[in-house]
Amino acid sequence: MPAVGFCGEWFIFTCDKKLVAIHTKQARESFVFDCSTAEKKPNNTKDVSNGDGGASEETGSDKVLAFAVSPSGNLVALTDDSKRLVLFHCEPSWQCISIRWVVRRCTSLMFNQAEDQLLATDKSGDVYSFSVGEPQREGELKMGHLSMLLAMSMSPDDKFIITADRDEKIRVSHLRSPYNIQSFCLGHQHWEGEAPGLEVLMGCSREADLRVAVSGCRRSQKFVSALLVPPGHPHWLLSGSGDGTMKLWDYESGRKLQSWDLKEHEETSSSEADKQKKPTVCRISCSPDARHVAVQCERASTVHFFTVDQDGEEKLVPHRRLSLPHCPLDMTFDPEGQLWVLMDSGDAPLQIYTHRRDSWESDAESPELIRVTEAFKPHWETLEASLRTDSRFEHLYKVNFDNVAAYLQKKQQRLEEQLKRGGGTQKANSNKKART
């Protein structure tokens, strides 16, 4: 899926096989890196992913899977589905520092605050650390989950690494010794199905029947899709999930501070299809001054804003919703606190929103927007082609089978058959007595 970000004054977006960087303040030449023309993996490179230490036969399509920007804005890294890990230096000019190879396809990247490590999570649940100072050095396995990792964050002091997986778990580990787990933040789940009525429960003569009857009302755990430690609040963690909620945690203790169901904050759906959409939280972004938090849900044309409440009891307060003319593909704050939104529209793919007078207003005449849009247009066809894919998160939802209805129907049939057999027996016995 397309993604956007800022590296200093460079606006960065990735689509399909390309990473494109456009300077927002100066008329500098854009930087384009095409993974399809990048260095290929050597044939003698060992790949442990196939289990025998030989080269894997699995080949990728060179699509960019994730990218990350260092805290200082001087370094950028990307990874693609051909298992490349590319490191760039962007100032004073763009330069590719190294191309390394990962064991399995990565799902997220992140630099630590000291910028001496680049951490990568992969689809098998492992976290690898790559040296920045030694750009040719292979990655070191740091830790692992039992499920696919989807998001990662770190504490500002580089003490903790926070990882989230498909099975609802958010784990807080010590970066220097990841086997030492500080806490778990658990709670992204909801209840599915309806509880059986009293007459159903009373009709269950066996414990096994009761277990089946209540199995339709169960807790469903949802994957965690977004994590953020907001700037200015080093002990907070914001998390978003496939259950359509955003939660605020004190991550060192694992204590949940607040929770919001974003679907409840949505405007009334216009169609039944809209009501059935799963509002997966795909991006949580915070302004540089830490005053505003923007939350984006997949396939929803609304951005939710929250503000930090320093005086009240609540930590974050829902501020307002921003309705967009098209569904956003991704969003990010620039260093000045303006929200840049990439939308599924060939006419106006980029929009800037500025906070004025307690509301977010479009700034269509911004010179930065005009400059970036002009440089962006030649790449729109590539971006448009990359959008013809399924949902990024659809395959992560687990399929639940509800056998309660079928069980109750079969039980009712058994009861009716027993009544019929019982009625026939009683009639035969009464006829026998009459003859006697």
N, C-alpha and C positions, 0 to 999 in steps of 0.2 A: 504494500500500500504506500502511496505517496506520504512524505513526511517533510516538515519544514523546521527550521531552527535558525539561530543567530550565532555567529562567531565574530564577536566584536561588531564591526559595522558591515560585515558580510552577511547577506541573506542567503541561506542554504536551503535547497530542496532536493529531494531524491525522488526519482520516478523511474520505474523499470530498471534499466541497467546503468543509469547515469546519476552522478552527483554534480550539481550545478551550483556555483557560488557567484553571487552578484553583489557588487558594492553598492550600498544605499546612498552614500554621500558624495562619491566622486565618480567621474566617468572613466573608470578603470575597466580593463578587459575582463570579461567573465572567465571563470575557471570551470572547465568541464572535464570530468573524469568518467570515461566509459569503461565499465568492467569487461565488456565483450572484447575489447582490444588490449586488455591488461595482460600481464605476465601469466602464462599458463603453469599449472602445477607440474613439476618435474616427474617423469615416469618412475624415478627411483625413490621418490618420497614415500616413506612408510605411512600407512594409514591403519590405525588399530581399530577402526570402526567396523571392519568386516571380520574381526575376531582372530585372524591368523597372521596379522602383522604385514600382510601384503598390500598392494595397491587396491583401492576400492574401485569397483566398476561403476559406482554411482556417479553420474555427471549432473552438473547443475546448468541452469539457464542464464547465469550471471546476473540475476536480479538482485538489487540491493535489498537487504533484509533489515538493516538498522544502521544508524550512525550516531556518533556522540561528539560533543565539543568539550574541550578541557575548561576548567574554571577560569583560567586567564584568557581564554579565547585565542590562544596561539596554536593549538593542536586540534586536529579533527581525525576521527577514525571511522571507517565503514567496514561492513562485512556483507558478503553476498552469498547466494545459495550454491556457488561453486567452492565454498569454504575458504575464500580469501579473507584476510584481515589486513586492511590497508591503513597506513598511518601517514598523515600529511602535516606539514608545517605551513601555516598560511600567512605569516608576516615575517619579513617585509614583502615576500611574494610566495605564491603557492608552490609547494614542492612535495613530491611523493618521497617520503623517507624510507619506507620499507613495505614489502608485501610478504606476509607470512601466511601459514596455513593452519586452520583449526581442525580438530578431530571430527566434529560434527557441526551441522549448521547452527549458527548462533541466533538467539532471539533478542538479545539486548546487549548494549555496550555502555561502559561508564568509566571515566577517568576518576582517580581519587583526587583529593584536594591538593596533595603534594605534587601531583602530575608525574609521578615516577612509575605508576602502575596503570595499566589499561585492563579492566575486568570485563570478561565476556561470559554470558550465560548461554547454554545451548539447549536443544530440544530434548536431550536425554536427562536433563536436570543437573548438569555439572556446571561449576564456575571455575574458569581458568584465569590466571593472572599473567599478563604479558608485560615485560619490561619496556619502558619508554626510553630510558637511557641506553639500553642495548637493543636496538631495533631489529636485530637479526636473531635474537634469542628466542627459543621455543617457549611456549606457554607452560605454566606450572599449574597443576590441578590443585585447587584450594579447598573445595567442598562440593557436596552434591545433595540433591533431593531425590525422592523416589518417583517424581513426576516432572513433566515438562515445566521448565522455568519460563515465566512470561514477563516479569518485571524485576527491576533491581534499583536500589537506592543506597545511599551511604550517609552516615552522620558527618557533619561538617568538620569534625576533628579527626576523621579517618579511623575512629575507634571501632565502629560497628558497620557491618555490611548487612543490608536488609534485602531478602529475596522472597519472591512470591511465586507460587506454582499453580498448576491447574486444579489441584485438590484443595483449594480454599486456604492453604496454610501460608502465613507470613512469618518467616523465621528471622530473628535478629541474632546475629552471630558476631563474635569478636573477629575483626579482620586479621589480626596477627595469628590467632589460633582459632580458626573457624569451627573446630570440633567443640569449642566452648560456646554453648548456646545461651544467650542472655535471656531470651523470652520468645514466646509465640503470640502473635496477634490473630485470634480466631474469631470468626463471627460472620463472614460473608456466606450467608445461607438463607433459605426461606422454606416455608412449609408448603408442600404440594398436596393436592387432593383434598377431599372433604371427609370429615370424621363420620363414621357410620352412625345411623340413628339408634335410639335405644331399643327399638324392636329387633334390629339386626343383632345387637349385642346380646339381648336376652335369648335369642334363638340359637346362640352358639353353645352347644352342649359340651364341646371339647375345647381344651386349651389351644389345640392346633387350629380349630375353626376361629377362635378369637384372634389369634395372631394374624391369620389371613385377612380377617375383616378389617383390622386396623392398619394393615400394611399399606393401604391406599393413602393414608394420612402420614406423611413422613417428611423428615427434614432433608432438603436437597442442598448439598454444598456446591457453590459456584466458584469458578476460577477467578483469581485476582489478576486484573489486566493492567493496572496502573498504580504506581507508587511515586510519592514525592515527599521529601523533607523540605518544607518551605524555608526560604532564606529569612533570617531574622528570628526563627523559632526552632532552635536546634534540637529540641526534645519532642517535636511534633512529627507525626507521620500521617499523611493523607493517602488513602487507598481507595481504588475503584474496582468494580467487579462486574461479572456477568449477571449478577442479581439485580443490577440497576441501582445500586446504592453507593454512596461515598461515605467513608468513615474517617474520623479523626482519632488518633491513638497517642498515648504516651508510650512510645515503643520500647523504652528500657524496661518498663514494668509489664508491658503487654496489656495495659488497661485501656478500654475503649472509652473515649470522652464524649463523642457525639456520633450520630448517624443520620443520614438523610436518604429518603427514597426519592430519587430524581424523577421517577415516573409520576409520583404524586404532584410534582411541581410542573409537569408538562401541561400545556394547554389542551383543551378537549380535542381528542382525535377526530378527524373528519371522516374516517372510514374504518370499517372493521379490520382491514389489513393493517392500518396504522396501530390499532389497539393490540394486535398480536406481535408487534415488533418487540424484540428483546433489547432493552436500552443498555447495552454494554458500554461501560465507561471506558473510553479509549484514550483519553488524554486529560491530565490534570496539570495545569500550568499556573505559575505564580509570578506576579509582577516583581521587578527588581527591588522595589521598596517594600515588598511583603505586605502590601495593603489589600491587594485584590487577588482572588483565586478564581480561575476560569476552568469550567469542567465541560468537556465535550463527550457526548454519547454517539455511538456509531449509528448512522442512518437517521439521525434526528437533526432537524434544522433549527435547533435552539441551543444556545450557549448559556449555561448557568453561571452566575457570578455570586461569589461570597466575599464578605469583608471581615476583617479582623476586628472584634469587639474587645477593646482593652478594659472597659469599665464594667460591662455586664457579666453575668454568670457564665454565659455561653462563650465558647472560644471563637467560633465562626458563626456568622449570621448570614442567611440567604439574603442577597441584596436585590437582584432583579434578573430577569431573563432577557436575552437578546435574540430576537427572531430574525433569522437570515433568509434571504431570497432563495438560497439553494443550500443543500446539505453540505456542511463543511467536511473537507477531507482531512485537514489537520490545522493546528493553530499554534501560535507561539507569541510570547511577548518580546519586544525589542528592548535594547538597553534603556530607552527613554520611557518605557512603560506603556507603549502602544501595542494593541493586540492585532497581529497579522493573521488573517484567516485565508486559507487556500480552499476554494470552493469548486464544486463540479459545474463550472460554467465557462464556456469558451469565450463569451463576451467580456466577462469580468472575473477572471480566475482568482484574482487577489483583491482583498479589501483590508483597509486599516480602520480600526475603531479606537477612538480616543475618549478618555473619561473626562467629561465636562459637565459641570452643574449637576452632579449626582446621577448622570446617565452616560451611556456609551453611544457616541455618535460617529457615523461614518465620515471619514476624511478622504473623499474621492479626489480632491485637488492637491493632495500631498505630493510634493516634487519627488520624494523618495519612492512613493507608490508608482508614479508615472515612469520613473527611471527603471525600476525593477520590472514592471509589467512589460515594457518594451523589450527588455532583454529576455523576458520569460516566454514571450509569444512563440518564438521558433521551436520551443520544446513542448508546446501544448499538445501536438499530435501524439508525441511519445507518451505524455501523461494520459491523454484520453484513451489510448490503446491499453494502458496498464489498468484502467478502471474497469475493463470488461472482465472482471473476475468476481468470484463469490465473496461473501463477507469474510473479513479477516478472522473473526472469532466464531463463526457458525459451527465449524467442526469441533470446537472445544466444549460445546454443550453435551452433557451426557444424556443418553436416551434412557428414560425410565419407563418400565412396563407396568401398567396397572392391571393386575389380575383379579381385583376385587369384584368388578362387575360380572366377569365370567364366572367367578366362584359363586356369587349370589344367585346367578341365573341357574347354574347346575344344581345348586342346593334346593332351589324352589321346585325344579323338575323332580328331584328325588322325593321331596315331600309330597308332591301331587301324586306320584306313582305309588307311594306308600299308602296314601289315603284311598286310592282306587283299589289297590290289592286288599286293604283292610275292609272296604265296603263290600267287595265280592265275597270274602270269607264269611262276613256276618250274615249275608243273604243266604248262602248255602247252609249254614248252621240252622237258621230259622226254618228253612224248608224241611230239613231233616227232622226237626222236633215236631213239625206239623204232621208228617207222615206217621211218626211214632204214636 
